[in-house]
Amino acid sequence: MRYSEERQLRHKIATKPNIILILSDDFGYGDAGVYGGGPNRGMPTPSLDRLASEGMTFFTFYAQPSCTPGRAAIQTGRIPNRSGMTTVAFQGQGGGLPAAEWTLASVLKQGGYQTFFTGKWHLGEADYALPNDQGYDEMRYVGLYHLNAYTYGDPNWFPNMGPELRAMFDQVTKGALSGVTRDRLPYRTTKSSSGLGNNLGRKVSTFRCQLGISGASPVNSDSSNRGGPSLRKYTDHLGGRIPDVRDWRG
């Protein structure tokens, strides 16, 4: 190997990669084409399949049965019993991921990464449990619950709900949150999750971004909106945008 080639190789190894993690609700192991799904499941996933063909696929893993435990396990790298996040978090419950936990973001910050989170969080409502107090430099349009939670106080969805219970849900349900690191208070917005490419187009050397995609369960959503073909199509669309920002350097 020539010296110039060896030097380029060493530089490539030493350069920290950009990291983008997409976590989707209601998207099963066998839904993507690369794992036997795609057209066989009624919805091709060409973008995700292309990403898989350009990288590495995994066939052995641990899984959790619901939103909050699964996200706690992914963020901390530990079974959710360790963090106490074993049940689905509901609005008004308070608490959340313990302040003492180490997350993917807080670990990567030790390596010089700048971190960003958008979309579904579902790891608690307390300030210490929010993304910007769990290692993320910035959070944008973060949802604290599953999408169904935002319909509990809506008379169109639950016309027979009692007025006291409806008022309680309206009072305790928080809208999407945005904010920066722990030394500044988060502020509330009513906008929804969006802007993957725009949010990553910032002057940083290396970044780590997580995008949490939330899907409504079949309990109170129609087939066009709940987890299923439409959600898989949206997830695949975002997967197609990953190459646009994956190798970006500021």
N, C-alpha and C positions, 0 to 999 in steps of 0.2 A: 504494500500500500504506500502510495506516495505521501510525502509529508503534508501537502495541502489537503489531500483527501482525509488523512487521519485527523488533521486539525478541524476540518469541517464536521467530522463525525463526533469528535470530543465536544465541540460547541453544541451540536444538536442534542447530545445526551445531557449536557449540563443545563440546557435551557428548560425551564419549567413549562409544562404545557398548560394551555387554557383548559378549564374543566367546565362542562355544562351537564347538569343532571336534570333529566325530565322524569317526573314522577306523576303518573296518571291514575286517577280513580277508574275503577270498572274496566280495566284493560288487562285481560288475563294472560298468563304465560303462553297459551296456545293461540292467541289472537293475531299476533304478527306473522307475516308470511314466513319469516326466517325460522320460526318455530312450528311450522306446519299449518298456520292459519292463513291469513290473507284471503285469497279467493275462496279457499275451502271453508272459511267462516263467513263469507258473504261480503267482505270488505278488503280489497287489496291494500297493502301497506308498502308501496314501492320505495318511499323515502327511508323508512326505517330499515327495510331490507338492504338498501344500498349502503346505509351506514354500517350495517352488520357485515356486509361483504368487504368493506374497506377496513374493518377493525377486528374485533374479537367477540365471540359469543360465549356465553356461559350456560351450563346445563345443570349445575348443582348449586342449590341455594336454600336458605331458610326463609320462611314466609310467616306473616301474621294474618289473622282473620279479618281485620278491620282497619279503619283509617288511622286512628291515633296510635295504636300499638305498632303498626307498620312504619309509620313516619318516625316514631321514637327510635325504633331499631335501626333504621337507615341513618338517622342523624347522629346517633351515639355509637353505633357499631356494637350495641349490647342488646340482649334480650330485654323487652320492655319491663319485665319484673324488676330489673335493676334500677330503673328510673321511676317506677311507680305508674307508668303510663300504660296501663293494661286494659282500659275501657275507653269507649268513644267519648270524647269531650263534648259537652253540651253548653249552650249559652247560659250565662248566669252561674255557672259552676265555679268559676274562678280557678286559681291555681294554674298548674301546667308543668312543663318540663323544668326540673329543678335548676336553680341558678348555678349550682356547682357542677353541672354536667359539662362534658367536653363534646362538642359537635364536630361534624365534618368541617364546618366553616371556621370554628375557633382553632382547630388543629392546623388547617391550611394557612390561617393568618400567621401562625408561628413561622411558616415557611415563606412569608413575604407576599402572600396573595391578597388581593382586594376581593371582597365578597359581596354578593348581591342575591336577593331572594324576591321572587314574585309569585303570586298565585296562592294556592291553598296551603295553609300551615297546619292547622288543626292540632296544635300541641299546647293549648291553654290560652287563657285570657290575661293572666297577670303580666305586669310589665316585665318582670324578670324572665318570663317564658316566651316573649316575642322574639322574632328573628333578630332584630337589632340589639338585643341583649343576649343573644346566643351565638355571637361570632360573626354576624352579617353586618357589614358596613352600612348597607342600605336595604330597606325593604320597600317594595312598591306594590300597592293594590293587593294587600295580603288579606285573604279570607281566613277567619278563625274557626270556621265550622264546615260541615258538609253543606251542600247547597240547599238541601231540604230545610235546614234550620232557618233559612231566610224566608220561608213561606209559612211558618207556623202561625204568625199573627195576621196572615192575609185571609180575609173573608172569602175570597174567590177560591182558595184552596181548601179552607176549613170553615165552611159556612155554619156548621153546627157547634163550633167552639164557644164556650161560655165567655162572657165579656171580661171577667176577672182574669182568666187564664190568658186571653188574647192580650190584655193590657200588660200582663207580666212579660210575655214574649216580646212585645214591642219595646218594653223598657230595658230589658237586659241584653237584647241582641245588638251587637256592635257591627257597624258597617265595615267596609274594606279599609285597612289601615296602611299608611305610608309613613316613613320616617327614616332617620339616620341612626348613628351609633348611640350607645347608652348615655352619653353625656348631653344628649338633646332629647326632649320628649317627642314621642311619635304624634303625628297629627292625623285626623280622620278625614277620609274622603268617601264619596259615594260612588266613585268610578269602579269599574270592574278590572279584572286582570288583563293586561295587554302589554304590547311593546317589547317583545323579546329583543329584536334587532336594535331598536332605538335605545333601549336601556343599556345595551352592552356597548354601544358606540361611544365609549368614553376613553379618555387618555389614561390608560393604565398599562403597566408592563405585562402583567399576567392577572387573570381573573378566574374566579370560581362562581358560577351562577347556578341556582336551582330554580326550576320552574315547576310549580305544583299545579296540576290540572285537576279541577274538581268536577265530579259528575254526580248528578242526582240519582238516587236509587229508584227502582220502579214503584216504590210505595205511593208517591204522589207526583209523578211526572209522566208525560206521555212519551210514546215510543220515539218521537222525533228529537227529544231533548235528553233523555236519560242515557246512562251508560249503554253502549251498543255501537252500531255502525257509525252514527254521527260522531260520537266521541272518539272512536278509533280513527276516523277520517281526520279530525282536528289534530289529534296527536301526531299522526303521520305527516300532516302539513307542517307542524312545528319541527318535526324531525328533518324535513326537507330544508329548513332554514338554518340548521346547525352549521353546515359547512361554510355559510356566509360569515359566521362570527367565530368559528372554532379556531381558525388560524390567524385571527386578527391581532395585530400588534399596534399599540399606540406609540 
